Amino acid sequence: MSRRLDDRSTRHDRFHQKAKKEGYLARAVYKLQEIDEKHRIFDGGHRVLDLGCSPGSWLQYAQETIGERAVLVGLDRGPLQKPPRGARIEVGDVMTIDVKQLLGELPAFDIVLSDMAPDTSGIRNLDQARSEALFERALEIAELTLAPGGNFVGKLFQGPDFKRLTEAVRAKFAAAKTMKPASSRQISIEQYVIGKGFRGARKDRTP
Ligand SMILES: C[S@@+](CC[C@H](N)C(=O)[O-])C[C@H]1O[C@@H](n2cnc3c(N)ncnc32)[C@H](O)[C@@H]1O
């Protein structure tokens, strides 16, 4: 399906309409809601890093779910039109951003999220490879910034390295699961990989 057709079907689908009605910046909010309802990723945590955060619906959800204690940091390639109140937004490319800039004054995050997706070319292998690179970088940032016990959610297009990358999450977290939320469009090859209970940073790695 071409990008234009894809966008048009997204605009008219029921999750898009629901998000508009409920005041969310994107339909993607319902994916995070489903993941959280199943895997309780925000339980006990309040410091959140959201990679690829624009337009901001995951930050909205994190703020509502955590409440006043929420400390939210988002990264995207461009500024957000309506940054959720109280969130610190960093503008930059995940591949080159300095992890210390993401942390700022914080010692660590409790939850690292990544809903990053490449600009799709329509060439399946290329899009998968780009998605895998974004996912690997998100996992690396999680490893460098998460507090022990912290949680990770990362979007990953299903492709040849899917198993290797889910195993990489399993090695770093007490539990790893994959999920395709019902609100994720059927046509999409995206999956979400959830890591719960970060085992702690390797001694040879510092931000
Ligand atoms: C599906 S959207 C995220 C939607 C977001 N979760 C929300 O609920 O509003 C994916 C985002 O990833 C961002 N992204 C893709 N590649 C990136 C990169 N290399 N560095 C930073 N952000 C990136 C895109 O700019 C885009 O805004």
The ligand as a Tripos MOL2 file, in Angstrom:
@<TRIPOS>MOLECULE
LIG
   27    29     1     0     0
SMALL
NO_CHARGES

@<TRIPOS>ATOM
      1 C1          5.0920    6.4740   15.2520 C.3       1 LIG1
      2 S1          5.8480    7.9770   15.6490 S.3       1 LIG1
      3 C2          5.7600    8.0220   17.3970 C.3       1 LIG1
      4 C3          4.3920    8.3530   17.9370 C.3       1 LIG1
      5 C4          4.4360    8.5960   19.4390 C.3       1 LIG1
      6 N1          4.6560    7.3560   20.1780 N.3       1 LIG1
      7 C5          3.1570    9.1840   19.9360 C.2       1 LIG1
      8 O1          2.4180    8.4710   20.5910 O.co2     1 LIG1
      9 O2          2.8730   10.3520   19.6880 O.co2     1 LIG1
     10 C6          7.5420    7.6160   15.3710 C.3       1 LIG1
     11 C7          8.4840    8.7640   15.6290 C.3       1 LIG1
     12 O3          9.8260    8.2820   15.5950 O.3       1 LIG1
     13 C8         10.6330    9.3570   15.2120 C.3       1 LIG1
     14 N2         11.9290    8.9020   14.7640 N.ar      1 LIG1
     15 C9         12.2140    8.0800   13.7160 C.ar      1 LIG1
     16 N3         13.5410    7.9580   13.5510 N.ar      1 LIG1
     17 C10        14.1210    8.7030   14.5300 C.ar      1 LIG1
     18 C11        15.4690    8.9930   14.8680 C.ar      1 LIG1
     19 N4         16.4810    8.4940   14.1370 N.pl3     1 LIG1
     20 N5         15.7180    9.7980   15.9230 N.ar      1 LIG1
     21 C12        14.6910   10.3170   16.6400 C.ar      1 LIG1
     22 N6         13.3740   10.0890   16.3590 N.ar      1 LIG1
     23 C13        13.1010    9.3000   15.3160 C.ar      1 LIG1
     24 C14         9.8440   10.0150   14.0920 C.3       1 LIG1
     25 O4         10.2580   11.3550   13.8740 O.3       1 LIG1
     26 C15         8.4110    9.9000   14.6000 C.3       1 LIG1
     27 O5          7.9890   11.0920   15.2050 O.3       1 LIG1
@<TRIPOS>BOND
     1     1     2 1
     2     2     3 1
     3     2    10 1
     4     3     4 1
     5     4     5 1
     6     5     6 1
     7     5     7 1
     8     7     8 2
     9     7     9 1
    10    10    11 1
    11    11    12 1
    12    11    26 1
    13    12    13 1
    14    13    14 1
    15    13    24 1
    16    14    15 ar
    17    14    23 ar
    18    15    16 ar
    19    16    17 ar
    20    17    18 ar
    21    17    23 ar
    22    18    19 1
    23    18    20 ar
    24    20    21 ar
    25    21    22 ar
    26    22    23 ar
    27    24    25 1
    28    24    26 1
    29    26    27 1
@<TRIPOS>SUBSTRUCTURE
     1 LIG1         1 GROUP 0 **** ****
